[in-house]
């Protein structure tokens, strides 16, 4: 399987939760240069919400 972790050359959002009892992990890289990582279900949820609202496709919607 390919490495799905985002990089500056391949920006995006990646979330992993290997089992229901394991904490989620996440990483995000935006084409604007912003990066973030999170560990734990609630922190990863906040990372996804922040990335979705302010980075990635949001740049196209708001013209930033």
Biopython code that builds the backbone (N, CA, C, O; Angstrom):
import numpy as np
from Bio.PDB.StructureBuilder import StructureBuilder

atoms = [
    (1, "UNK", "N", (0.841, -1.172, 0.000)),
    (1, "UNK", "CA", (0.000, 0.000, 0.000)),
    (1, "UNK", "C", (0.890, 1.241, 0.000)),
    (1, "UNK", "O", (1.940, 1.260, 0.643)),
    (2, "UNK", "N", (0.478, 2.248, -0.704)),
    (2, "UNK", "CA", (1.236, 3.495, -0.795)),
    (2, "UNK", "C", (1.176, 4.258, 0.523)),
    (2, "UNK", "O", (0.226, 4.117, 1.293)),
    (3, "UNK", "N", (2.196, 5.064, 0.771)),
    (3, "UNK", "CA", (2.212, 5.933, 1.937)),
    (3, "UNK", "C", (1.228, 7.073, 1.678)),
    (3, "UNK", "O", (1.390, 7.830, 0.721)),
    (4, "UNK", "N", (0.230, 7.191, 2.512)),
    (4, "UNK", "CA", (-0.817, 8.194, 2.309)),
    (4, "UNK", "C", (-0.612, 9.448, 3.145)),
    (4, "UNK", "O", (-1.471, 10.330, 3.154)),
    (5, "UNK", "N", (0.511, 9.540, 3.848)),
    (5, "UNK", "CA", (0.787, 10.710, 4.663)),
    (5, "UNK", "C", (0.984, 11.921, 3.759)),
    (5, "UNK", "O", (1.784, 11.864, 2.825)),
    (6, "UNK", "N", (0.265, 13.023, 4.020)),
    (6, "UNK", "CA", (0.418, 14.209, 3.182)),
    (6, "UNK", "C", (1.806, 14.829, 3.309)),
    (6, "UNK", "O", (2.440, 14.751, 4.361)),
    (7, "UNK", "N", (2.257, 15.435, 2.243)),
    (7, "UNK", "CA", (3.545, 16.130, 2.192)),
    (7, "UNK", "C", (3.342, 17.455, 1.476)),
    (7, "UNK", "O", (2.288, 17.664, 0.875)),
    (8, "UNK", "N", (4.315, 18.356, 1.521)),
    (8, "UNK", "CA", (4.172, 19.609, 0.765)),
    (8, "UNK", "C", (3.977, 19.369, -0.735)),
    (8, "UNK", "O", (3.316, 20.162, -1.406)),
    (9, "UNK", "N", (4.544, 18.286, -1.263)),
    (9, "UNK", "CA", (4.349, 17.968, -2.676)),
    (9, "UNK", "C", (3.003, 17.299, -2.949)),
    (9, "UNK", "O", (2.494, 17.342, -4.069)),
    (10, "UNK", "N", (2.431, 16.679, -1.911)),
    (10, "UNK", "CA", (1.123, 16.022, -2.015)),
    (10, "UNK", "C", (0.277, 16.427, -0.822)),
    (10, "UNK", "O", (0.090, 15.629, 0.096)),
    (11, "UNK", "N", (-0.246, 17.668, -0.814)),
    (11, "UNK", "CA", (-1.019, 18.122, 0.345)),
    (11, "UNK", "C", (-2.313, 17.320, 0.506)),
    (11, "UNK", "O", (-2.829, 16.738, -0.449)),
    (12, "UNK", "N", (-2.807, 17.307, 1.711)),
    (12, "UNK", "CA", (-4.055, 16.619, 1.993)),
    (12, "UNK", "C", (-4.207, 16.334, 3.465)),
    (12, "UNK", "O", (-3.491, 16.878, 4.305)),
    (13, "UNK", "N", (-5.156, 15.470, 3.758)),
    (13, "UNK", "CA", (-5.512, 15.113, 5.121)),
    (13, "UNK", "C", (-5.499, 13.596, 5.227)),
    (13, "UNK", "O", (-6.068, 12.914, 4.375)),
    (14, "UNK", "N", (-4.859, 13.059, 6.260)),
    (14, "UNK", "CA", (-4.827, 11.608, 6.463)),
    (14, "UNK", "C", (-5.184, 11.304, 7.908)),
    (14, "UNK", "O", (-4.613, 11.876, 8.838)),
    (15, "UNK", "N", (-6.143, 10.390, 8.086)),
    (15, "UNK", "CA", (-6.586, 9.967, 9.409)),
    (15, "UNK", "C", (-6.449, 8.452, 9.487)),
    (15, "UNK", "O", (-6.771, 7.747, 8.531)),
    (16, "UNK", "N", (-5.972, 7.952, 10.624)),
    (16, "UNK", "CA", (-5.811, 6.526, 10.828)),
    (16, "UNK", "C", (-6.372, 6.152, 12.196)),
    (16, "UNK", "O", (-6.119, 6.833, 13.190)),
    (17, "UNK", "N", (-7.128, 5.075, 12.234)),
    (17, "UNK", "CA", (-7.638, 4.507, 13.491)),
    (17, "UNK", "C", (-7.644, 2.999, 13.299)),
    (17, "UNK", "O", (-8.629, 2.435, 12.823)),
    (18, "UNK", "N", (-6.537, 2.336, 13.672)),
    (18, "UNK", "CA", (-6.375, 0.924, 13.345)),
    (18, "UNK", "C", (-7.384, -0.024, 13.998)),
    (18, "UNK", "O", (-7.637, -1.109, 13.473)),
    (19, "UNK", "N", (-7.957, 0.366, 15.124)),
    (19, "UNK", "CA", (-8.973, -0.466, 15.772)),
    (19, "UNK", "C", (-9.865, 0.431, 16.623)),
    (19, "UNK", "O", (-9.483, 1.555, 16.949)),
    (20, "UNK", "N", (-11.043, -0.056, 16.983)),
    (20, "UNK", "CA", (-11.949, 0.765, 17.788)),
    (20, "UNK", "C", (-11.361, 1.197, 19.125)),
    (20, "UNK", "O", (-11.748, 2.235, 19.662)),
    (21, "UNK", "N", (-10.435, 0.418, 19.667)),
    (21, "UNK", "CA", (-9.850, 0.742, 20.963)),
    (21, "UNK", "C", (-8.588, 1.579, 20.875)),
    (21, "UNK", "O", (-8.106, 2.066, 21.898)),
    (22, "UNK", "N", (-8.042, 1.759, 19.693)),
    (22, "UNK", "CA", (-6.817, 2.543, 19.507)),
    (22, "UNK", "C", (-7.172, 4.009, 19.283)),
    (22, "UNK", "O", (-8.213, 4.313, 18.701)),
    (23, "UNK", "N", (-6.319, 4.911, 19.739)),
    (23, "UNK", "CA", (-6.586, 6.329, 19.471)),
    (23, "UNK", "C", (-6.352, 6.647, 17.996)),
    (23, "UNK", "O", (-5.477, 6.069, 17.352)),
    (24, "UNK", "N", (-7.129, 7.549, 17.490)),
    (24, "UNK", "CA", (-6.954, 8.009, 16.114)),
    (24, "UNK", "C", (-5.703, 8.876, 16.027)),
    (24, "UNK", "O", (-5.309, 9.513, 17.004)),
    (25, "UNK", "N", (-5.090, 8.895, 14.861)),
    (25, "UNK", "CA", (-3.999, 9.819, 14.562)),
    (25, "UNK", "C", (-4.330, 10.511, 13.254)),
    (25, "UNK", "O", (-5.014, 9.948, 12.399)),
    (26, "UNK", "N", (-3.847, 11.720, 13.102)),
    (26, "UNK", "CA", (-4.122, 12.450, 11.870)),
    (26, "UNK", "C", (-3.004, 13.406, 11.536)),
    (26, "UNK", "O", (-2.280, 13.871, 12.416)),
    (27, "UNK", "N", (-2.869, 13.695, 10.257)),
    (27, "UNK", "CA", (-1.910, 14.691, 9.799)),
    (27, "UNK", "C", (-2.513, 15.428, 8.621)),
    (27, "UNK", "O", (-3.288, 14.870, 7.845)),
    (28, "UNK", "N", (-2.146, 16.686, 8.504)),
    (28, "UNK", "CA", (-2.654, 17.519, 7.423)),
    (28, "UNK", "C", (-1.553, 18.427, 6.920)),
    (28, "UNK", "O", (-0.753, 18.946, 7.699)),
    (29, "UNK", "N", (-1.517, 18.615, 5.614)),
    (29, "UNK", "CA", (-0.606, 19.557, 4.973)),
    (29, "UNK", "C", (-1.421, 20.272, 3.905)),
    (29, "UNK", "O", (-2.073, 19.630, 3.082)),
    (30, "UNK", "N", (-1.382, 21.585, 3.919)),
    (30, "UNK", "CA", (-2.117, 22.387, 2.935)),
    (30, "UNK", "C", (-1.142, 22.953, 1.917)),
    (30, "UNK", "O", (0.039, 23.140, 2.211)),
    (31, "UNK", "N", (-1.641, 23.224, 0.724)),
    (31, "UNK", "CA", (-0.785, 23.815, -0.309)),
    (31, "UNK", "C", (-0.320, 25.220, 0.059)),
    (31, "UNK", "O", (0.600, 25.745, -0.567)),
    (32, "UNK", "N", (-0.946, 25.840, 1.071)),
    (32, "UNK", "CA", (-0.512, 27.166, 1.520)),
    (32, "UNK", "C", (0.688, 27.083, 2.465)),
    (32, "UNK", "O", (1.272, 28.105, 2.824)),
    (33, "UNK", "N", (1.059, 25.845, 2.869)),
    (33, "UNK", "CA", (2.200, 25.658, 3.751)),
    (33, "UNK", "C", (1.837, 25.281, 5.181)),
    (33, "UNK", "O", (2.718, 24.900, 5.952)),
    (34, "UNK", "N", (0.580, 25.374, 5.552)),
    (34, "UNK", "CA", (0.162, 25.012, 6.909)),
    (34, "UNK", "C", (0.262, 23.503, 7.103)),
    (34, "UNK", "O", (-0.074, 22.730, 6.206)),
    (35, "UNK", "N", (0.732, 23.088, 8.290)),
    (35, "UNK", "CA", (0.809, 21.669, 8.630)),
    (35, "UNK", "C", (0.284, 21.464, 10.044)),
    (35, "UNK", "O", (0.332, 22.377, 10.869)),
    (36, "UNK", "N", (-0.219, 20.259, 10.323)),
    (36, "UNK", "CA", (-0.701, 19.942, 11.660)),
    (36, "UNK", "C", (-0.746, 18.433, 11.836)),
    (36, "UNK", "O", (-0.918, 17.687, 10.872)),
    (37, "UNK", "N", (-0.591, 17.993, 13.076)),
    (37, "UNK", "CA", (-0.764, 16.588, 13.429)),
    (37, "UNK", "C", (-1.597, 16.528, 14.697)),
    (37, "UNK", "O", (-1.661, 17.493, 15.459)),
    (38, "UNK", "N", (-2.235, 15.385, 14.917)),
    (38, "UNK", "CA", (-3.049, 15.208, 16.119)),
    (38, "UNK", "C", (-3.063, 13.738, 16.503)),
    (38, "UNK", "O", (-2.952, 12.854, 15.654)),
    (39, "UNK", "N", (-3.203, 13.494, 17.805)),
    (39, "UNK", "CA", (-3.346, 12.142, 18.335)),
    (39, "UNK", "C", (-4.496, 12.156, 19.324)),
    (39, "UNK", "O", (-4.585, 13.044, 20.172)),
    (40, "UNK", "N", (-5.366, 11.184, 19.217)),
    (40, "UNK", "CA", (-6.545, 11.105, 20.082)),
    (40, "UNK", "C", (-7.784, 11.461, 19.283)),
    (40, "UNK", "O", (-7.755, 12.334, 18.416)),
    (41, "UNK", "N", (-8.864, 10.773, 19.587)),
    (41, "UNK", "CA", (-10.079, 10.936, 18.789)),
    (41, "UNK", "C", (-10.581, 12.374, 18.740)),
    (41, "UNK", "O", (-10.898, 12.869, 17.659)),
    (42, "UNK", "N", (-10.661, 13.057, 19.875)),
    (42, "UNK", "CA", (-11.205, 14.418, 19.866)),
    (42, "UNK", "C", (-10.240, 15.400, 19.193)),
    (42, "UNK", "O", (-10.681, 16.331, 18.519)),
    (43, "UNK", "N", (-8.944, 15.202, 19.367)),
    (43, "UNK", "CA", (-7.965, 16.089, 18.725)),
    (43, "UNK", "C", (-7.971, 15.893, 17.212)),
    (43, "UNK", "O", (-7.855, 16.860, 16.459)),
    (44, "UNK", "N", (-8.107, 14.636, 16.764)),
    (44, "UNK", "CA", (-8.170, 14.377, 15.322)),
    (44, "UNK", "C", (-9.457, 14.951, 14.745)),
    (44, "UNK", "O", (-9.446, 15.496, 13.641)),
    (45, "UNK", "N", (-10.550, 14.840, 15.462)),
    (45, "UNK", "CA", (-11.813, 15.428, 14.998)),
    (45, "UNK", "C", (-11.643, 16.940, 14.812)),
    (45, "UNK", "O", (-12.109, 17.496, 13.817)),
    (46, "UNK", "N", (-10.983, 17.604, 15.759)),
    (46, "UNK", "CA", (-10.739, 19.048, 15.644)),
    (46, "UNK", "C", (-9.814, 19.355, 14.475)),
    (46, "UNK", "O", (-10.019, 20.347, 13.776)),
    (47, "UNK", "N", (-8.800, 18.525, 14.247)),
    (47, "UNK", "CA", (-7.901, 18.709, 13.104)),
    (47, "UNK", "C", (-8.681, 18.636, 11.800)),
    (47, "UNK", "O", (-8.503, 19.486, 10.928)),
    (48, "UNK", "N", (-9.539, 17.635, 11.652)),
    (48, "UNK", "CA", (-10.336, 17.481, 10.430)),
    (48, "UNK", "C", (-11.263, 18.677, 10.239)),
    (48, "UNK", "O", (-11.367, 19.211, 9.135)),
    (49, "UNK", "N", (-11.927, 19.096, 11.291)),
    (49, "UNK", "CA", (-12.842, 20.242, 11.189)),
    (49, "UNK", "C", (-12.085, 21.512, 10.816)),
    (49, "UNK", "O", (-12.550, 22.283, 9.977)),
    (50, "UNK", "N", (-10.926, 21.737, 11.429)),
    (50, "UNK", "CA", (-10.138, 22.922, 11.115)),
    (50, "UNK", "C", (-9.596, 22.900, 9.700)),
    (50, "UNK", "O", (-9.625, 23.918, 9.009)),
    (51, "UNK", "N", (-9.105, 21.757, 9.262)),
    (51, "UNK", "CA", (-8.579, 21.640, 7.896)),
    (51, "UNK", "C", (-9.700, 21.851, 6.877)),
    (51, "UNK", "O", (-9.525, 22.561, 5.887)),
    (52, "UNK", "N", (-10.841, 21.233, 7.130)),
    (52, "UNK", "CA", (-11.968, 21.340, 6.212)),
    (52, "UNK", "C", (-12.470, 22.781, 6.122)),
    (52, "UNK", "O", (-12.816, 23.253, 5.039)),
    (53, "UNK", "N", (-12.510, 23.472, 7.247)),
    (53, "UNK", "CA", (-13.034, 24.838, 7.270)),
    (53, "UNK", "C", (-12.045, 25.874, 6.750)),
    (53, "UNK", "O", (-12.461, 26.897, 6.205)),
    (54, "UNK", "N", (-10.738, 25.631, 6.909)),
    (54, "UNK", "CA", (-9.765, 26.687, 6.635)),
    (54, "UNK", "C", (-8.699, 26.363, 5.600)),
    (54, "UNK", "O", (-7.958, 27.258, 5.195)),
    (55, "UNK", "N", (-8.598, 25.118, 5.161)),
    (55, "UNK", "CA", (-7.533, 24.721, 4.244)),
    (55, "UNK", "C", (-8.096, 23.795, 3.176)),
    (55, "UNK", "O", (-9.309, 23.605, 3.093)),
    (56, "UNK", "N", (-7.228, 23.224, 2.364)),
    (56, "UNK", "CA", (-7.685, 22.296, 1.328)),
    (56, "UNK", "C", (-8.674, 22.958, 0.407)),
    (56, "UNK", "O", (-8.412, 24.020, -0.157)),
    (57, "UNK", "N", (-9.800, 22.325, 0.265)),
    (57, "UNK", "CA", (-10.839, 22.843, -0.643)),
    (57, "UNK", "C", (-11.402, 24.191, -0.203)),
    (57, "UNK", "O", (-11.941, 24.927, -1.029)),
    (58, "UNK", "N", (-11.286, 24.529, 1.083)),
    (58, "UNK", "CA", (-11.806, 25.818, 1.572)),
    (58, "UNK", "C", (-11.109, 26.989, 0.895)),
    (58, "UNK", "O", (-11.715, 28.048, 0.727)),
    (59, "UNK", "N", (-9.849, 26.825, 0.503)),
    (59, "UNK", "CA", (-9.149, 27.909, -0.191)),
    (59, "UNK", "C", (-9.840, 28.243, -1.505)),
    (59, "UNK", "O", (-9.932, 29.413, -1.877)),
    (60, "UNK", "N", (-10.325, 27.231, -2.206)),
    (60, "UNK", "CA", (-11.035, 27.459, -3.459)),
    (60, "UNK", "C", (-12.368, 28.138, -3.262)),
    (60, "UNK", "O", (-12.782, 28.950, -4.089)),
    (61, "UNK", "N", (-13.048, 27.814, -2.172)),
    (61, "UNK", "CA", (-14.365, 28.399, -1.904)),
    (61, "UNK", "C", (-14.262, 29.859, -1.494)),
    (61, "UNK", "O", (-15.130, 30.661, -1.839)),
    (62, "UNK", "N", (-13.210, 30.211, -0.761)),
    (62, "UNK", "CA", (-13.130, 31.575, -0.232)),
    (62, "UNK", "C", (-12.187, 32.464, -1.022)),
    (62, "UNK", "O", (-12.116, 33.666, -0.767)),
    (63, "UNK", "N", (-11.461, 31.894, -1.978)),
    (63, "UNK", "CA", (-10.561, 32.677, -2.785)),
    (63, "UNK", "C", (-9.239, 32.977, -2.130)),
    (63, "UNK", "O", (-8.458, 33.758, -2.672)),
    (64, "UNK", "N", (-8.946, 32.369, -0.946)),
    (64, "UNK", "CA", (-7.665, 32.592, -0.277)),
    (64, "UNK", "C", (-6.572, 31.826, -0.928)),
    (64, "UNK", "O", (-5.423, 31.898, -0.491)),
]
sb = StructureBuilder()
sb.init_structure("model")
sb.init_model(0)
sb.init_chain("A")
sb.init_seg("    ")
for serial, (resi, resn, name, xyz) in enumerate(atoms, 1):
    if name == "N":
        sb.init_residue(resn, " ", resi, " ")
    sb.init_atom(name, np.array(xyz, "f"), 0.0, 1.0, " ", f" {name:<3s}", serial, name[0])
structure = sb.get_structure()
